């Protein structure tokens, strides 16, 4: 049974990286929504932030699960398992963040 430290480390690193990407995506969305009404813009931003938060939670769970899988099933080194899980979780969360922007704009009625 592996230690929970590598799984926790990969989950925390994934969430930190997704927060950084989330801030960049929010600034990008502000530029995209320039010129729309305030109520539509706030609705789009709110939907996007909720989707990004849910995606960050799912990506952290995925990173922790992949770390444990790599260590127990494939006998990977702890560092290798954490690095691969963080990269995979961040890519997954980044795709969800990008899709949240694409989905939130039509949902706001723009």
FIKOLZA-1660 file (N, C-alpha, C; in steps of 0.1 Angstrom, whole numbers, plus 5000, padded with zeros to 4 digits):
% residues 110
   i   px   py   pz ch aa at
   1 5008 4988 5000  A  X  N
   1 5000 5000 5000  A  X CA
   1 5009 5012 5000  A  X  C
   2 5007 5021 4990  A  X  N
   2 5016 5033 4989  A  X CA
   2 5012 5043 4999  A  X  C
   3 5022 5052 5001  A  X  N
   3 5019 5063 5009  A  X CA
   3 5010 5073 5002  A  X  C
   4 5002 5081 5010  A  X  N
   4 4993 5090 5004  A  X CA
   4 5000 5103 5000  A  X  C
   5 5013 5105 5004  A  X  N
   5 5020 5118 5002  A  X CA
   5 5021 5120 4987  A  X  C
   6 5026 5111 4978  A  X  N
   6 5027 5114 4964  A  X CA
   6 5013 5118 4958  A  X  C
   7 5003 5111 4962  A  X  N
   7 4990 5114 4956  A  X CA
   7 4985 5128 4960  A  X  C
   8 4987 5131 4973  A  X  N
   8 4984 5145 4977  A  X CA
   8 4992 5156 4971  A  X  C
   9 5005 5153 4969  A  X  N
   9 5014 5162 4962  A  X CA
   9 5009 5165 4948  A  X  C
  10 5006 5154 4941  A  X  N
  10 5002 5156 4927  A  X CA
  10 4988 5163 4926  A  X  C
  11 4979 5161 4935  A  X  N
  11 4966 5168 4935  A  X CA
  11 4968 5183 4938  A  X  C
  12 4977 5186 4947  A  X  N
  12 4979 5200 4951  A  X CA
  12 4986 5207 4940  A  X  C
  13 4996 5201 4934  A  X  N
  13 5003 5208 4922  A  X CA
  13 4994 5210 4910  A  X  C
  14 4985 5200 4908  A  X  N
  14 4976 5201 4897  A  X CA
  14 4966 5213 4899  A  X  C
  15 4961 5214 4911  A  X  N
  15 4952 5225 4914  A  X CA
  15 4959 5239 4913  A  X  C
  16 4971 5240 4918  A  X  N
  16 4979 5252 4917  A  X CA
  16 4981 5256 4903  A  X  C
  17 4985 5247 4894  A  X  N
  17 4987 5250 4880  A  X CA
  17 4974 5253 4873  A  X  C
  18 4963 5247 4877  A  X  N
  18 4950 5250 4871  A  X CA
  18 4945 5264 4876  A  X  C
  19 4948 5268 4888  A  X  N
  19 4944 5281 4892  A  X CA
  19 4952 5292 4884  A  X  C
  20 4964 5289 4881  A  X  N
  20 4972 5299 4872  A  X CA
  20 4966 5299 4858  A  X  C
  21 4963 5287 4852  A  X  N
  21 4957 5287 4839  A  X CA
  21 4943 5293 4840  A  X  C
  22 4935 5291 4850  A  X  N
  22 4922 5297 4852  A  X CA
  22 4922 5312 4852  A  X  C
  23 4932 5318 4859  A  X  N
  23 4933 5332 4859  A  X CA
  23 4936 5337 4844  A  X  C
  24 4944 5330 4837  A  X  N
  24 4947 5334 4823  A  X CA
  24 4935 5333 4814  A  X  C
  25 4927 5322 4816  A  X  N
  25 4915 5320 4809  A  X CA
  25 4904 5331 4812  A  X  C
  26 4904 5335 4825  A  X  N
  26 4894 5345 4828  A  X CA
  26 4897 5358 4822  A  X  C
  27 4910 5362 4822  A  X  N
  27 4914 5374 4815  A  X CA
  27 4911 5374 4800  A  X  C
  28 4914 5362 4794  A  X  N
  28 4911 5360 4780  A  X CA
  28 4896 5362 4778  A  X  C
  29 4888 5356 4786  A  X  N
  29 4873 5357 4785  A  X CA
  29 4868 5371 4787  A  X  C
  30 4875 5379 4795  A  X  N
  30 4871 5393 4797  A  X CA
  30 4874 5401 4783  A  X  C
  31 4885 5397 4777  A  X  N
  31 4887 5404 4764  A  X CA
  31 4877 5399 4753  A  X  C
  32 4873 5387 4754  A  X  N
  32 4864 5382 4744  A  X CA
  32 4850 5388 4746  A  X  C
  33 4846 5390 4759  A  X  N
  33 4833 5396 4762  A  X CA
  33 4833 5411 4762  A  X  C
  34 4843 5417 4757  A  X  N
  34 4843 5432 4757  A  X CA
  34 4833 5437 4748  A  X  C
  35 4824 5445 4753  A  X  N
  35 4813 5451 4745  A  X CA
  35 4800 5445 4747  A  X  C
  36 4798 5435 4754  A  X  N
  36 4785 5429 4757  A  X CA
  36 4780 5436 4769  A  X  C
  37 4767 5433 4772  A  X  N
  37 4761 5439 4784  A  X CA
  37 4766 5433 4796  A  X  C
  38 4765 5441 4807  A  X  N
  38 4771 5437 4820  A  X CA
  38 4764 5424 4825  A  X  C
  39 4751 5423 4824  A  X  N
  39 4744 5411 4829  A  X CA
  39 4748 5398 4821  A  X  C
  40 4749 5400 4808  A  X  N
  40 4753 5388 4800  A  X CA
  40 4767 5384 4803  A  X  C
  41 4776 5394 4804  A  X  N
  41 4790 5391 4807  A  X CA
  41 4792 5385 4821  A  X  C
  42 4785 5390 4831  A  X  N
  42 4786 5384 4844  A  X CA
  42 4781 5369 4845  A  X  C
  43 4770 5367 4837  A  X  N
  43 4764 5353 4836  A  X CA
  43 4774 5344 4830  A  X  C
  44 4781 5348 4819  A  X  N
  44 4790 5340 4812  A  X CA
  44 4803 5338 4821  A  X  C
  45 4807 5348 4828  A  X  N
  45 4819 5346 4837  A  X CA
  45 4815 5337 4848  A  X  C
  46 4803 5338 4854  A  X  N
  46 4799 5329 4865  A  X CA
  46 4798 5315 4861  A  X  C
  47 4792 5312 4849  A  X  N
  47 4791 5298 4844  A  X CA
  47 4805 5293 4842  A  X  C
  48 4814 5301 4836  A  X  N
  48 4827 5296 4833  A  X CA
  48 4835 5293 4846  A  X  C
  49 4834 5301 4856  A  X  N
  49 4841 5299 4868  A  X CA
  49 4836 5286 4876  A  X  C
  50 4823 5284 4875  A  X  N
  50 4817 5272 4881  A  X CA
  50 4823 5260 4874  A  X  C
  51 4823 5260 4860  A  X  N
  51 4828 5249 4853  A  X CA
  51 4843 5247 4855  A  X  C
  52 4850 5258 4856  A  X  N
  52 4865 5256 4859  A  X CA
  52 4867 5251 4873  A  X  C
  53 4859 5255 4883  A  X  N
  53 4861 5249 4896  A  X CA
  53 4858 5234 4897  A  X  C
  54 4847 5230 4890  A  X  N
  54 4844 5216 4889  A  X CA
  54 4855 5208 4882  A  X  C
  55 4860 5214 4871  A  X  N
  55 4871 5208 4864  A  X CA
  55 4884 5206 4872  A  X  C
  56 4887 5216 4880  A  X  N
  56 4899 5216 4889  A  X CA
  56 4897 5204 4899  A  X  C
  57 4885 5203 4905  A  X  N
  57 4883 5192 4914  A  X CA
  57 4885 5178 4907  A  X  C
  58 4879 5177 4896  A  X  N
  58 4880 5164 4888  A  X CA
  58 4894 5161 4884  A  X  C
  59 4901 5172 4880  A  X  N
  59 4915 5170 4876  A  X CA
  59 4924 5166 4888  A  X  C
  60 4921 5172 4900  A  X  N
  60 4929 5168 4912  A  X CA
  60 4926 5154 4916  A  X  C
  61 4914 5149 4915  A  X  N
  61 4911 5135 4918  A  X CA
  61 4917 5126 4908  A  X  C
  62 4917 5130 4895  A  X  N
  62 4924 5122 4885  A  X CA
  62 4939 5121 4887  A  X  C
  63 4945 5132 4891  A  X  N
  63 4959 5132 4893  A  X CA
  63 4963 5123 4905  A  X  C
  64 4955 5124 4916  A  X  N
  64 4958 5115 4927  A  X CA
  64 4956 5101 4924  A  X  C
  65 4945 5098 4916  A  X  N
  65 4943 5084 4912  A  X CA
  65 4954 5078 4903  A  X  C
  66 4958 5087 4894  A  X  N
  66 4969 5082 4885  A  X CA
  66 4982 5080 4892  A  X  C
  67 4985 5088 4902  A  X  N
  67 4997 5086 4910  A  X CA
  67 4997 5073 4917  A  X  C
  68 4985 5070 4924  A  X  N
  68 4984 5057 4930  A  X CA
  68 4985 5045 4921  A  X  C
  69 4979 5047 4909  A  X  N
  69 4979 5036 4899  A  X CA
  69 4993 5034 4894  A  X  C
  70 5000 5045 4891  A  X  N
  70 5014 5043 4886  A  X CA
  70 5023 5037 4896  A  X  C
  71 5021 5040 4909  A  X  N
  71 5030 5035 4919  A  X CA
  71 5027 5020 4922  A  X  C
  72 5014 5017 4923  A  X  N
  72 5010 5003 4927  A  X CA
  72 5010 4993 4916  A  X  C
  73 5004 4997 4905  A  X  N
  73 5003 4987 4894  A  X CA
  73 5015 4987 4885  A  X  C
  74 5021 4998 4882  A  X  N
  74 5032 4998 4872  A  X CA
  74 5046 4999 4879  A  X  C
  75 5046 5000 4892  A  X  N
  75 5059 5001 4900  A  X CA
  75 5068 5012 4896  A  X  C
  76 5061 5024 4893  A  X  N
  76 5069 5036 4889  A  X CA
  76 5075 5042 4902  A  X  C
  77 5086 5050 4899  A  X  N
  77 5092 5058 4910  A  X CA
  77 5081 5068 4914  A  X  C
  78 5082 5072 4927  A  X  N
  78 5072 5082 4932  A  X CA
  78 5073 5095 4924  A  X  C
  79 5085 5100 4921  A  X  N
  79 5086 5113 4914  A  X CA
  79 5081 5112 4900  A  X  C
  80 5084 5101 4893  A  X  N
  80 5079 5099 4879  A  X CA
  80 5063 5098 4879  A  X  C
  81 5058 5091 4889  A  X  N
  81 5043 5090 4889  A  X CA
  81 5037 5104 4892  A  X  C
  82 5043 5112 4901  A  X  N
  82 5037 5125 4904  A  X CA
  82 5038 5134 4891  A  X  C
  83 5050 5134 4885  A  X  N
  83 5052 5143 4873  A  X CA
  83 5042 5139 4862  A  X  C
  84 5040 5126 4859  A  X  N
  84 5031 5122 4848  A  X CA
  84 5017 5125 4852  A  X  C
  85 5013 5123 4865  A  X  N
  85 4999 5126 4869  A  X CA
  85 4996 5141 4869  A  X  C
  86 5006 5149 4873  A  X  N
  86 5004 5164 4872  A  X CA
  86 5002 5169 4858  A  X  C
  87 5010 5164 4849  A  X  N
  87 5009 5168 4835  A  X CA
  87 4996 5163 4829  A  X  C
  88 4992 5151 4832  A  X  N
  88 4979 5146 4827  A  X CA
  88 4967 5154 4833  A  X  C
  89 4968 5156 4846  A  X  N
  89 4957 5163 4853  A  X CA
  89 4956 5177 4848  A  X  C
  90 4967 5184 4846  A  X  N
  90 4967 5198 4842  A  X CA
  90 4962 5199 4827  A  X  C
  91 4966 5190 4819  A  X  N
  91 4960 5190 4805  A  X CA
  91 4945 5187 4805  A  X  C
  92 4941 5178 4813  A  X  N
  92 4926 5175 4815  A  X CA
  92 4919 5188 4820  A  X  C
  93 4924 5194 4830  A  X  N
  93 4918 5206 4836  A  X CA
  93 4918 5218 4826  A  X  C
  94 4929 5219 4819  A  X  N
  94 4930 5230 4809  A  X CA
  94 4920 5228 4798  A  X  C
  95 4918 5216 4793  A  X  N
  95 4908 5213 4783  A  X CA
  95 4894 5217 4788  A  X  C
  96 4891 5213 4801  A  X  N
  96 4878 5216 4807  A  X CA
  96 4877 5231 4808  A  X  C
  97 4887 5238 4812  A  X  N
  97 4887 5253 4813  A  X CA
  97 4884 5260 4800  A  X  C
  98 4890 5255 4789  A  X  N
  98 4888 5260 4776  A  X CA
  98 4874 5258 4771  A  X  C
  99 4869 5246 4774  A  X  N
  99 4855 5242 4770  A  X CA
  99 4845 5250 4778  A  X  C
 100 4849 5254 4790  A  X  N
 100 4839 5261 4799  A  X CA
 100 4837 5275 4793  A  X  C
 101 4848 5281 4787  A  X  N
 101 4846 5294 4780  A  X CA
 101 4837 5293 4768  A  X  C
 102 4839 5282 4760  A  X  N
 102 4831 5280 4748  A  X CA
 102 4817 5278 4752  A  X  C
 103 4814 5270 4762  A  X  N
 103 4801 5267 4766  A  X CA
 103 4794 5279 4773  A  X  C
 104 4801 5287 4781  A  X  N
 104 4795 5297 4789  A  X CA
 104 4790 5309 4780  A  X  C
 105 4796 5312 4769  A  X  N
 105 4792 5323 4761  A  X CA
 105 4778 5321 4755  A  X  C
 106 4775 5309 4748  A  X  N
 106 4761 5307 4743  A  X CA
 106 4751 5306 4755  A  X  C
 107 4755 5300 4766  A  X  N
 107 4745 5299 4777  A  X CA
 107 4741 5313 4783  A  X  C
 108 4750 5323 4781  A  X  N
 108 4746 5336 4786  A  X CA
 108 4738 5344 4776  A  X  C
 109 4735 5338 4764  A  X  N
 109 4727 5344 4754  A  X CA
 109 4734 5354 4746  A  X  C
 110 4747 5352 4744  A  X  N
 110 4755 5361 4736  A  X CA
 110 4756 5356 4722  A  X  C
% end
